Amino acid sequence: VIDFTVVYFEALIDEIQLRKSSLEYTDTIVDRTYKLENSDFAVAGWSNVFAGAAKSIEFNQIQFEQIVGNRDAKHFARRLTERLLSYDFTAQKNPFQELGGFMPVFMGYGIPGTGKSMLIAAIATRLKEHCTNLNIPFLFHPMPDTLISTFQGGSAEKMVEWMKPLQDPSRLIFAPIDDAENNLQERTAHGVSAGVKEVIGVFLRYTEGAYAVNYGNSSIGLFTNLPEMLDKAVISRVQGRFKIDGARSEHDFLDQDHLWWRKIDKTMPGFINMDNPEGYNYLDDQKMAKNMGEILKLVEKPTEERVAEIFESIEKKHEDDDHMFYASLFKAIQKDFPFFSSRDVRNIQSAVSLRLTDFDLEPEWFENPDLYFKKDYDDKYEMLQELMKANMKGLDFSDIRRQEVVRYLDNVATIADTDFKRKVDSRVAQMNIEMEAREQFDKEQKE
């Protein structure tokens, strides 16, 4: 009887699929998701999107302490895990969304070999460990490498299939996109495939468009070596961004070596016959920062030349604790960087809000979930408000705003200048090839 019932309804669904284009008044079906309680079964529009569709992918277990340098990136990643874990499954919303400390789309960028893949694994490891301890369902949902299809419309279908599980309110979801420039490349660039354009179109609709639904339980992370190659509209969706620059100090390189040779020393004690450094304990500099203030305390002025010039010219007209300072600054930036828009300003505002919620959850909350994680939404919200008020006591809004504006505008300029330099270098190389070819051709003609 069960088999016959399944066959019958499969045939019925096939019939609906054939006729759906001629149906009217389908809004109540296509713009809603229905989920069966206490199960993974859900229907979105005409599709059963969650039944066995998205399974958590296996990954290497990495701890943050194993990543050398990257203090900014590690701190952001730690905050991300704490915010995701605060999601309330009953209310289907996250108190950090109301407080302004949740970012559904973020980006980590840096040169090759600085730890992007390790950071992805570390975030997934931290989330999985906490989810296991707290008995919370978790989905590690990286974008597949086989997304771009040669068939017209095929890439869009695959992208929708990948994006749909992110709307499942019944589990925590981390969805990294490694080497994001491969699938989210600037659409106006020469030679970009139709498949990439389809993927970007779906990404934009599902992140801040007609289909964008985020309960505060999922986050997409773009990781790239070439942020300047990403589509401008995609970058504008990125609310949190950080540089992944790997080892930068002598202590970082000391610790990188230590992580390598201590394995040998463990296997063959005494074989490593070299002296330890004086006045430094291995891995001390790899400890997590308490807050972003520790990391950004030296950020005062832009490092990008064009932004620094604009910044200085506005400083001559307004004090930086005057609201007109930032209004004038954003207008001046827009003249030099035409793609700078109101969405960028909102992203800066989100970054400032994130700083106001830049506090640790109490350690005992993880040890005893009943103290926080098992409480209802209103109680969680009130508890976080108290932590937020305590955190804000030592903060200076004007300083925080300046730091985040400088950081964001430097990032905007870096991406724009790198993109321009790449195009110039490519053009120069092509001209050199043409000149060399012409000289060689003339030489052969004379002979």
ABEGO torsion letter per residue (X at the ends): XAAAAAAAAAAAAAAAAAAAAABBGAAAAAABBBBBBGBABBBBEABBAABGABBBBBBBBBBAAABBEGAAAAAAAAAAAAAAAABBAAAGBBAAAAAGABBABBBBBEBBGAGAAAAAAAAAAAAAAAAAAAGBBBBBBBBBAAABBABBGAAAAAAAAAAAAAABAABBBBBBBBGAAAAABBAABBGBBAAAAAAAAAAAAAABBAABBBAGABBBBBBBABAAABBAAAAAABABBBBBAEBABAAAAAAAAAAAAAAAAAABBGABBBBBBBGBBBGAAABBBABAAAAAAABABBABAAAAAAAAAAAAABBAABAAAAAAAAAAAAAABAABBAAAAAAAAAAAAAAAABBBBBAAAAABAAAAAABBAAAAAAAAAAAAAAAAAABBAAAAAAAAAAAAAAAAAAAAAAAAAAAAAAAAAAAAAAAAAAAAAAAAAAX
